[in-house]
Amino acid sequence: MSNASEILAKSRMVSRPSSLEFINSIFTDFFELHGDRHFEDDMAMVGGLAMLNDMPVTVVGIQKGHTVKDNVERRFGSPNPDGYRKVMRLMEQAEKFHRPVIQFINTSGAYPGKGAEERGQGEAIARCLYLSAGLKTPVISIFIGEGGSGGALAMAAGDKVWMLENGMYAVLSPEGFASILWRDPTRSAEAAELMKITAKDLLQNGVIEKIIPEPEEGIENNLQYTADIIKDELTKELKNLCAKTTDELLEERYKRFRKYGEFDE
């Protein structure tokens, strides 16, 4: 098993498959929808309608690029508030038509620009979490790479949260952690170990429910291996979640996140 710093490096690889690549490898008939109906279409967030076998679903994902041009256009996968409002629009539509929601997460964090703050970045993230908590349809969140700060948290309030073998999830970057705690960002590898950010650590601590394996030759060389596993797991899990009543779904989701506030005396 790789150490935390090695996993962090793999989660950040430019060649790591993007949300759109996962969507197109797992689902059929994907039809992308654009815009938040408030300001603009955020290219760092993608989403739309698709089919999982014979089941209509809503899929959304934070989108990074593979080239400098694409990454600049998509702000290296750091959404503006317009991106999170796009997600909320699609979630509300999914609830109306009783479609499950599948979310793909890969971001270092929400975009920290002046315009994002002026348009309510914090409020958009908070409302995204609020909506997810009470959504009356199944929600599954999957970390496919980096999961940083509130930008990732906004999309991680699902009934089930899964992570790829070389994914990570943290309140801030190990570099930021090391800078704050030791005033030395070069100690980021040490910070990564202390922060317990890997899929193995997060599964052990009950933050995620499932680790999705990646091929030995690297997921960038064999995306379909992992995509097929995700497709099979989604098919099974959604069958279970869709069989629950709305009250059961919401109660179990509430209990899942409420346990983080419960401590043994």
N, C-alpha and C positions, 0 to 999 in steps of 0.2 A: 504494500500500500504506500503510495506517495505521501510525503509529508505535506503540511498545510501550504507552505510557500510554493511547492511544486504544483499542487492542485490550483492554487490561486493563479499561477502563471498560465496553466492550461485553460482555465476559465476565461482568461483575457485574450487568448490567441486571436489574432485578426482572421485566421483561417477557420475559426470555429463556426459551424453552421449557424445561420441566422434564424430568427423566428419564421420568416417566410419560407425558408428551405424546409424547416420542420413541418410547417403547415402543408406545403405542397407534397411532402413525402408521406404524410399520415392521412390526409383527408382528400376527398375528391370534390369537384365542382365548386372550388373556392371562389367566392365573389366578393371582392374587396369593397368596403364602404368607406367614404371619406368625410372628413369634417366633423366639427363639434357643434355646428349650428350657432356658434357664438362669435368666434373670431377667425380661425383658419384651420386648415388641415395640417396636423403635425406629422411630419414624415418620420419622426422617431417612434411613432406608434402606428401599428397596422391592425386591421381587424375586418371582419366581415362574416359572411355565411358560408357554411360548408356542409358536406355530408361525411359522417363517420359510418361506413357501411351503409345501412339504410336509415340512419338517424340524422335528422337535421340538427346542426349545432351552431353556436356562435363561437368564433375563435378570435382572440386578440393576442398581440405580442409586441414587446418592445424590440425595435429593429435596429441592429447595428449594420454597418457595411463592411465590405472587404477591401475597398479601395479608398484612397484619401478623399476623392471627390464624393463618393457615396457616404462616407463617414461624416464629412462636413455637412452635407445635405441633411443627414439624419442626426447631426450633433452627437455622433459617437454613441448613439443609443441613450441619450439623456432627454426625456420628454419634457416639453413645456406643459403648463396647465391645460392647454388645449388638447394635448394627447390624452390626459386623464379624463377630460370631459368627453372625449370621443369614446373612451372605454365605457364611461357611465351611460352614454347614449345607447351604445350597443347592448349593455347589460339590461337596461330598461326594456329595450326591444325584445331581447331574449326572454325576459320574464313574461312579457305580454303574450308571446307566442309559444311559451312553455318549451323553450330550447335550452339545453344545458350550455354552460359557458366553460370554455377551456382557455387558460391564460398561459402564455409563454413569457418567462422573465429572463432578461439578460441586460443588465444596466449597472453602471457604476454609481448611479443616483440620478435624481431629477435635475433638470438643467438649472444652474444657479444664476442665470443672467438677470439683468435689470428688468427686462420686459416680462420675464416669467414671474418675478416677484410682484410687479405692478398688476399683473392679471390674476394674482391670487394662487401662487403655487402651493402654499401650505393648505389653503382652504380646499383646493382641488384634490389633493392627496387625502385629506381628512374625509371629504365627502365620498371619495371612491371607496374608502374603508367602510364608511357608514352604510353605503348602498350595498356593498358586498355582504356585510353582516346580516342584512335583512332580506336579501334577494330570494324570491320564492321559486327558485329553480336551482339545480345542482351547479356547483362551481368547483372546478379542479384547477389548481395552479401548479405549474411545472417550471422549476429553475433549470434552464438549459445552459447557463454559463454563470456570469457574475450576477450577484444579487446585492446591491449596495444601498444602504440607508433607506429613507422613506420612499425614494423612487421605486424601490423593489417592494417594500412593505405594502404600498398602495394596492398591489395586485396579488398579494399573498394571503388574503383572508378567505380562502376556499374551504369547502367541506373536506377536501384532501389536498395536501401539499406534498409534491414529489420533487426530487432533485436528481439530475444526472450525476453519475459517479464523480465527475470532475467539475462539479458546480460548487458555488460558495454563497453564503448569505451572512451579512454582517451589518451592524448599526452604522459603521463607517469603515473606511479602508484601513488596512493594517498600517499603511504609511501615515495616515492621520492619527491613528491610535498611538503609534510610536512617537509622533511629533508632540502630541498632547501629554502623554505619560512621561516620556523620557527626554523630550525636546531633541530627538534624534531620529529622523525618518529612515536612516540607514538600518535601524533595528527592526524593520518591517517583517522580516522572516520570523524573528522571535515573537513579535506581536501576533502574527498569524497563528502561531501555535497556541498562544495564550487565549486568543479570542474564541476558539472552538467553532470555526467557520465552515468546516468541511461537512460533506454529506454524512459521513460516518458519525461525527460528533453531533450533528443536528438530529439524526435518527435516534441516537442514544439518549438525547435530552428531550425527545418528544416533540421537536419543532416540525419535523417532517414525518410522513408515514412510510415513504418508500424511496429506495435508491434505484435508479435506472442504470443498468450497466452500459458501458461504452466498449467498443471493439479494441482489441489489443493494438491494432495498427493505427489507432487514433480516429476519433469520430469524424475528423475532416477528410479522412480517406474512405470511410464506410458509414455514411450517415444512415443508410437504409437499415443496417443492423439494429441501431437504437430506435429508429422510427418504427420499425415493425414491433418492437417490444412495447413501446408507448401505445401504439394502436391496439394491441391485444389487451394491455392493462386498462386502457380507457374503456374499451368495449365491456369488459367485465365489471369495472367499477361503476360505470354509468347505469348499467343494468340494475345494480344494487341501489344506487342513489335514487333512480327514477321510480323505484318500487315503493319508496317511502312517501308518507303523506307530507304535506307542506309543514305541518306542525312538528312532525318528527325530524324533518330536515333542518328546520331552524333551531330546534332544541339541541340537536346533536352538534350543530355548528357553534351554538352559544357555549356549550359545555367544552368543546374543543379549545376555544380561546380563553374561556374563563379559568381553566386549570392553571394558566400561567401566573395568575394572581394568588394561587393557593400554595401556602408553604407549611411544611410540618413544623410544629412547635417543639 
